């Protein structure tokens, strides 16, 4: 654990003992996979931490910006490598997108992504529009989509020209993998659509408040009562600061511990840890 002074460390550590829920990032925080987000393996201390949170009665969930799987499939994958969590303790941008689309009255969505993004929308009764020709849709949603083609771009642009707002699962350039930093797809695809249409994307995953509010509802707490733990200052740290939550960074993902000290205040963590296992000594022993 690093901090500029012992006093600055004490205050966030004391606050950590009063949080009412923990939002944990996945890639680079709890697990690492390959560049296609497969072959996930737990990071040191991750299994012990999540088991201890459950035993102590402190609610927790995992929020990933990945959309290669449905939330249920992610949960099954994590259970297969030793994590004990129910399906509803795994959130993706598809989860928060459903909440937002239903609130906004979006009933048909053109999706640039796979079944990990489409299936949660279908389950919520939202029509998934295929990116073909000149489609009409209430919204356009972009996620993990390495199969992206010029035909997809043309269809999405026509939907946006027709009035559909543009939504992105994530605007992060990289995500953490066992092979180092891996390039995401949502930002690159949205950049093309925005360049053509002049429409700026809205984010439904991290670091949006829509995403954290979705997590807070699952945990039964207000966003400011949560601790958000992750490896990306532009995602987890920014999301925590937007909501007044506690921002906790780990050095097992895309940045080493020393990177965080030079960041602007809106991205700087309250606590920086070598890994999630260090949280075991800082959290209360009972909920």
N, C-alpha and C positions, 0 to 999 in steps of 0.2 A: 504494500500500500504506500502511495506517495502523496505528499502534501507539502505546501510551502512552509507551514509552521504547524507545530503540535496543536495550537489553539484552533486553527482552521480545520484540522482533522477532527477534533473533538465535537464540534458543533454538528457537522453532517452525520457523524457516527451516532450522536445522541438522537438526531432526528430519525435516523434509520430505524431505531428501536421503537418508534411510534407509528410507523407506516401501517396502513390497513390492507395493503396488497402489493404484490411485486409483479411487474411486467418484465419478462426476460426475452431478450433477443435470441435468435436461434443461431445462425451462421456466425462463427467467430466468438460466440459467447457460451453457448451450450454444446455446440457440435462443430465439426468441420466436414465438408464433403468435397467432391471434385468440382471441376468447372461447370459441370451440368447439374450440380446440386444433388448428385447421387453418392452412394457409398458413405453415408453419414456415420461418424464415430464421435462418441462423447469426449469433450475436453476434460482435463483433470479437474476433479471436484464437482463437476456438473451433476452427476448422479447423486452424490452425497448431499449436495445442497438441496435439490428438489425434493428428495426424500425427507430431509430435515424440515423443510417448509411445511410439507404435508403433515408430518408428525407433530409439529408445533402449532398447527391450526392457523397458519398464516396463508391466506389465499394467494395463489400465483397462477400465471398463465404464460404461454409463450406466444409472442407476436413476431411473425416473420414477414418480410416483404416479398418472399418467394411465392410464386404462383405456379410452379411446376406440378404441384399436387393439390388436391382439395384439402381443406383443414382436417377432415377425417383421415385421409391417407397420410398426411404428415404425422398425425397422432399415432396411427398404427405403426409407422416407421420408427417413431421414437420409442414406442413400447417394445418393439422388437429388439432395440439395442439397450434396453434396461430402464427406460424412464417410465414412471408410473403416473399416467395422466389420462383423464377422460377426453373424448373427442372435443367437447366444448371448451377445453382449456388450451386449444390451439387456434390462433387467429391468423388470418392472412388478409391482404387488401381486399380479397373477394368478400370477406366477412363484413368489413366496414363499408364496402361499396354497396352491399345489399341494404344495410341500414340507411345509407344516404339516399340511394335511389328510391327506396320505398317512401322516405320522407319527402323527397322532391317530386314524387309522382312519375318517375321514369319507369315505364312498363315495357319498353323494348330497347335493347342495348346492342350495338354493334361491338363485338369483342374481337380484339387482336390478341389472341392467346389460346392456350389449350384448355383441356377439360378441367384443370385445376382452377381456372378462372371462370369457366362457363357453368360448371355444374352447380355451384352454390347459387348462382343467379336463377337457374332453372328450378332448383328446389324451392326458391322463394316466389315462384310464379312469374318471374320476369322473362320475357321472350328474348332469346339470344338470336340476333340477326347476323347472318353470314356476310362476310366482306366480299360481295360480288356485285358488279355492275354499279348502279346508282341507288343504293339502298336508302330507305327512310328509317330513322331510328330516333328515339328520345335522347340517346347519349352514345358516346363512343368511349370504350374502356380498353386501355392498353396494358399488357402485362408481359410476362416472359414469352418470347415469340421469335425463336431463331429461324423459323420457317418464313419469315416476312418476305413479301414480294412486292413488286411494283403494282400489281393488281390490288393487293391489300391497301397500299397507300392511296391509290385512286379511289377505291370504294370508301375508305374512311374520310377522305377529303370531301367527297360528295355529300356524305352524311353531315359533316360539319358545316359545309356550305348551306345545307338545308336547315340549319339551326340547332343541330345536336351539340351540346357542350362536350369538351374533350376531357377525359379523366385518365390519370396515370396511376398505376399501382405503386410506382417508385420512381423518383428522379435521381436516385443515387447512381453514380458512374460505375462503382465497383461493389462487389460483395466478397466476403472472405471465403476462401476455399483452402483445401490442403495444399494446393499448388500455388498459393499466393493470391493476389488480388485478381478477381475474375470480372469481366465486363458484363454489366447488365444489358437489358434490351429496351426497357420501357422508355428511358430518357432519349435514346437515339431515335426510336420510332416517333415519339412525340415531337422531337425537334424537327423532323421532316414534315409532319402534319402541320405543325405551327408555322413553319417557314412558308408553306404553300397557302394556308388559310388565314394566317394572321391571328389565329385564336390561341390563347395561352391555356395550357392544361391546368386542371385542378388535381391535387393529389388526394387519393383516398387511403393510401397506406401510410406508413411512417414518413415524415414527421407530422402529419396532419392532426389537428385537434379532433377531427371526425374519427380518426383511428384510435386515439387515446380515450375518447369518450366511449367508444364501443368497448374497449378493454375495461374501462372503469365500471360500466354497467354489468359486465360479466363478473367482476370482482365485488360488486356491491359497495363501492366506495366512490368518493369524489375524486376527480383526476388529481387534485393537489395533495390527496392523502396517499398517493402511490409513490413507489420507487421504480424508476425505469432504468434497467441495466442493459448495456450494450457496448458495442465496439466502434460505433460510427458517430462522430460528433454532429454530422449533418442530419442524422436520423434520430437516434434515441436521445442524445443530449439536447438537441434542439426541441424535440417533442416535449421532453420533461420541462424545459424552461418555459415553453409557450403556456403550459398549464400550471406552472408553479409547483410541479412535482419534484422529487429528489432525483438528480441525475447521477448515475453511477457508471463509470467507464471501466472496461476491462482491456488488458493489453494482449489478448490472445487472438485478436482479429486482424483488421487492416492497419492498425497503428500501434506502435510501441508506447509505453507509458509516458515517455518524455514528450511525445507529440502534443499531448493535451494541454500542457502548461502555457503554450504560446497562442492558444486559440482565443478568439473574441469571447466576451462574457456569455453571449447567447448560445455558445457551443461548448463552453468549458464545463466539465463535470464538477459536481460538488465533492465527489470521491473518485479516486482512481485506484484500481486494484490490479494486481498481477493476473488474477483469474477469479471466476465466480466462487471458487472454494473459499476464498477469504471472507465471504459474506457470513459463513457459518459462525465465526467468532464475533460478529458485529450485530447479529440479529437477536431478538429476545428469545429466550428458551421456551416460552409459551405464548400462544396467541391471546 
